[in-house]
């Protein structure tokens, strides 16, 4: 996945929450645009529940899927 694609999701107006699905089976819910910082090769995802950060190599992002209202996925 390239950084432009992720940034397009972040810039949608109104913002639509989405899930990053990785090649290792992990996923990250992005429910607010300020919870992710996207660089050219990696992203930093903030998890407020655990007050932690995860570094994600964009090359390992297989897909981005919208989170429908009321829907939750494992992260």
Residue frames as a rotation matrix with the C-alpha (Angstrom) as fourth column:
UNK 1
0.592 0.806 0.000 0.00
0.806 -0.592 0.000 0.00
0.000 0.000 -1.000 0.00
UNK 2
-0.402 -0.748 0.529 1.33
0.693 -0.626 -0.358 3.47
0.599 0.223 0.769 -0.71
UNK 3
-0.729 0.027 -0.684 1.09
0.575 -0.517 -0.634 6.51
-0.371 -0.856 0.361 1.53
UNK 4
-0.905 0.416 -0.090 -1.11
-0.402 -0.766 0.501 8.40
0.139 0.490 0.861 -0.95
UNK 5
-0.323 0.815 -0.480 -3.86
0.104 0.535 0.838 5.80
0.941 0.221 -0.257 -0.64
UNK 6
-0.270 0.183 -0.945 -3.84
0.948 0.224 -0.227 5.92
0.170 -0.957 -0.234 3.15
UNK 7
-0.878 -0.111 -0.466 -3.84
0.241 -0.943 -0.230 9.72
-0.414 -0.314 0.855 3.07
UNK 8
-0.728 0.685 0.001 -6.84
-0.259 -0.277 0.925 9.72
0.634 0.673 0.379 0.72
UNK 9
-0.058 0.699 -0.713 -8.78
0.662 0.561 0.497 7.76
0.747 -0.443 -0.495 3.36
UNK 10
-0.419 -0.191 -0.888 -7.70
0.875 -0.344 -0.340 10.26
-0.240 -0.920 0.311 6.01
UNK 11
-0.955 -0.048 -0.291 -8.77
-0.013 -0.979 0.201 13.26
-0.295 0.196 0.935 3.94
UNK 12
-0.534 0.834 0.139 -12.26
0.600 0.259 0.757 12.00
0.595 0.488 -0.638 3.10
UNK 13
-0.955 0.297 0.001 -14.88
-0.224 -0.718 -0.660 14.51
-0.195 -0.630 0.752 4.18
UNK 14
0.586 -0.083 0.806 -16.67
-0.805 -0.168 0.569 13.55
0.088 -0.982 -0.165 6.25
UNK 15
-0.514 -0.856 0.047 -14.08
-0.848 0.499 -0.180 11.19
0.131 -0.133 -0.983 7.71
UNK 16
0.659 0.642 -0.392 -15.01
-0.588 0.765 0.264 7.50
0.470 0.056 0.881 7.38
UNK 17
0.212 -0.599 0.773 -13.38
-0.798 0.351 0.491 5.23
-0.565 -0.720 -0.403 10.01
UNK 18
0.619 -0.081 -0.781 -11.40
-0.594 0.603 -0.533 2.37
0.514 0.794 0.325 8.48
UNK 19
0.748 -0.403 0.528 -9.32
-0.171 0.651 0.740 -0.68
-0.642 -0.643 0.417 9.29
UNK 20
0.128 -0.797 -0.590 -5.79
-0.977 -0.001 -0.212 -1.32
0.169 0.603 -0.779 8.07
UNK 21
0.922 0.152 0.356 -5.37
-0.209 0.969 0.128 -5.06
-0.326 -0.193 0.926 7.40
UNK 22
0.151 -0.977 -0.153 -1.77
-0.936 -0.191 0.295 -6.30
-0.318 0.099 -0.943 7.45
UNK 23
0.126 -0.205 -0.971 -0.05
-0.698 0.677 -0.234 -9.24
0.705 0.707 -0.057 5.78
UNK 24
-0.849 -0.497 -0.182 0.64
-0.211 0.632 -0.745 -10.89
0.485 -0.594 -0.641 9.18
UNK 25
-0.291 0.842 -0.453 -3.08
0.684 0.515 0.517 -10.98
0.668 -0.160 -0.726 10.04
UNK 26
-0.562 0.078 -0.823 -3.02
0.676 -0.530 -0.512 -7.97
-0.476 -0.844 0.245 12.39
UNK 27
-0.020 0.555 0.832 -5.43
0.750 -0.542 0.379 -5.11
0.661 0.631 -0.406 11.89
UNK 28
-0.792 -0.237 -0.563 -5.67
0.549 -0.681 -0.485 -1.57
-0.268 -0.693 0.669 13.21
UNK 29
0.287 0.934 0.214 -8.86
0.956 -0.295 0.003 0.42
0.066 0.203 -0.977 13.53
UNK 30
-0.892 -0.448 0.050 -8.50
0.449 -0.894 -0.006 4.08
0.047 0.018 0.999 12.62
UNK 31
0.015 0.986 -0.165 -11.59
1.000 -0.016 -0.004 5.74
-0.007 -0.165 -0.986 14.11
UNK 32
0.835 0.152 -0.529 -10.19
0.198 -0.980 0.032 9.29
-0.513 -0.132 -0.848 14.15
UNK 33
0.805 -0.525 0.275 -7.76
0.279 -0.074 -0.958 10.83
0.524 0.848 0.087 11.65
UNK 34
0.445 -0.670 0.595 -5.57
-0.759 -0.635 -0.147 12.21
0.476 -0.386 -0.790 14.44
UNK 35
0.686 -0.143 0.713 -4.80
-0.458 0.677 0.576 8.66
-0.565 -0.722 0.399 15.66
UNK 36
0.549 -0.529 0.648 -2.43
0.721 0.691 -0.046 7.93
-0.423 0.492 0.761 12.74
UNK 37
0.408 -0.542 -0.734 0.61
-0.534 -0.794 0.290 9.65
-0.740 0.274 -0.614 11.29
UNK 38
0.812 -0.014 0.583 1.53
0.415 0.717 -0.560 8.54
-0.410 0.697 0.588 7.77
UNK 39
0.013 -0.866 -0.500 5.02
-0.450 -0.452 0.771 8.77
-0.893 0.215 -0.395 6.30
UNK 40
0.048 -0.039 -0.998 6.23
-0.998 0.026 -0.049 7.58
0.028 0.999 -0.038 2.92
UNK 41
-0.433 -0.329 -0.839 7.10
-0.434 0.892 -0.126 4.05
0.790 0.310 -0.529 4.07
UNK 42
-0.653 0.213 -0.727 5.48
0.641 0.666 -0.381 3.60
0.403 -0.715 -0.572 7.46
UNK 43
0.105 0.741 0.663 2.69
-0.194 -0.639 0.745 4.82
0.975 -0.207 0.077 9.67
UNK 44
-0.959 -0.270 -0.088 2.46
0.053 0.134 -0.990 5.33
0.279 -0.954 -0.114 13.41
UNK 45
-0.027 0.997 -0.078 -0.87
0.066 0.080 0.995 4.27
0.997 0.021 -0.068 14.91
UNK 46
-0.806 -0.178 0.565 -1.88
-0.501 -0.303 -0.810 5.46
0.315 -0.936 0.155 18.38
UNK 47
-0.198 0.724 -0.660 -4.04
0.426 0.670 0.607 3.16
0.883 -0.161 -0.442 20.54
UNK 48
-0.234 0.109 0.966 -5.68
-0.601 -0.797 -0.056 5.33
0.764 -0.594 0.252 23.21
UNK 49
0.795 0.598 -0.105 -7.02
-0.314 0.552 0.773 2.34
0.520 -0.581 0.626 25.18
UNK 50
0.706 -0.603 -0.371 -3.51
0.705 0.645 0.294 1.10
0.062 -0.469 0.881 25.94
UNK 51
0.870 -0.370 -0.325 -1.79
-0.290 -0.919 0.269 4.49
-0.398 -0.140 -0.907 25.51
UNK 52
-0.001 -0.878 0.479 0.65
0.234 0.465 0.854 2.88
-0.972 0.113 0.205 23.07
UNK 53
0.305 -0.024 -0.952 2.00
-0.831 -0.494 -0.254 3.37
-0.464 0.869 -0.171 19.57
UNK 54
0.360 -0.221 0.906 2.50
0.387 0.919 0.070 0.83
-0.849 0.325 0.417 16.77
UNK 55
-0.248 -0.508 -0.825 4.79
-0.684 -0.511 0.520 1.31
-0.686 0.693 -0.221 13.80
UNK 56
0.458 0.529 0.714 3.33
0.208 0.717 -0.665 -0.17
-0.864 0.453 0.219 10.62
UNK 57
-0.730 -0.675 -0.109 5.32
-0.029 -0.129 0.991 -0.67
-0.683 0.727 0.074 7.43
UNK 58
0.037 0.825 -0.564 2.98
-0.739 -0.357 -0.571 0.39
-0.672 0.438 0.597 4.62
UNK 59
-0.501 -0.282 -0.819 4.34
-0.803 0.505 0.317 -2.39
0.324 0.816 -0.479 2.40
UNK 60
-0.985 0.107 -0.135 2.59
0.151 0.914 -0.376 -4.83
0.083 -0.391 -0.917 4.77
UNK 61
-0.392 0.909 -0.143 -0.84
-0.417 -0.314 -0.853 -3.18
-0.820 -0.275 0.502 4.48
UNK 62
-0.834 0.117 0.540 -2.88
0.450 0.710 0.542 -5.57
-0.320 0.695 -0.644 2.32
UNK 63
-0.283 0.814 0.507 -6.17
0.669 -0.211 0.712 -3.72
0.687 0.541 -0.485 2.39
UNK 64
-0.983 0.184 -0.012 -8.13
-0.129 -0.731 -0.670 -0.85
-0.133 -0.657 0.742 3.85
UNK 65
-0.474 0.878 -0.062 -11.77
0.651 0.397 0.648 -1.42
0.593 0.267 -0.759 4.69
UNK 66
-0.385 0.406 0.829 -14.38
-0.475 -0.857 0.199 0.98
0.791 -0.317 0.523 5.98
UNK 67
-0.926 0.221 -0.305 -15.76
0.376 0.471 -0.798 0.46
-0.033 -0.854 -0.520 9.47
UNK 68
-0.284 0.913 0.294 -19.53
0.226 -0.235 0.945 0.59
0.932 0.335 -0.140 9.31
UNK 69
-0.323 0.194 0.926 -21.32
-0.797 -0.584 -0.156 2.24
0.510 -0.789 0.343 12.22
UNK 70
0.589 0.531 0.609 -21.69
-0.799 0.493 0.344 -0.20
-0.117 -0.689 0.715 15.07
UNK 71
0.869 -0.322 -0.377 -19.04
0.107 0.864 -0.492 -2.51
0.484 0.387 0.785 13.62
UNK 72
0.518 -0.773 0.366 -15.84
-0.790 -0.268 0.552 -3.43
-0.329 -0.575 -0.749 15.46
UNK 73
0.744 -0.365 -0.560 -12.91
-0.092 0.774 -0.627 -5.55
0.662 0.517 0.542 14.32
UNK 74
0.805 -0.517 -0.291 -10.06
0.511 0.354 0.783 -7.09
-0.302 -0.779 0.549 16.29
UNK 75
0.772 -0.618 0.150 -6.81
-0.378 -0.636 -0.673 -5.18
0.511 0.463 -0.724 16.43
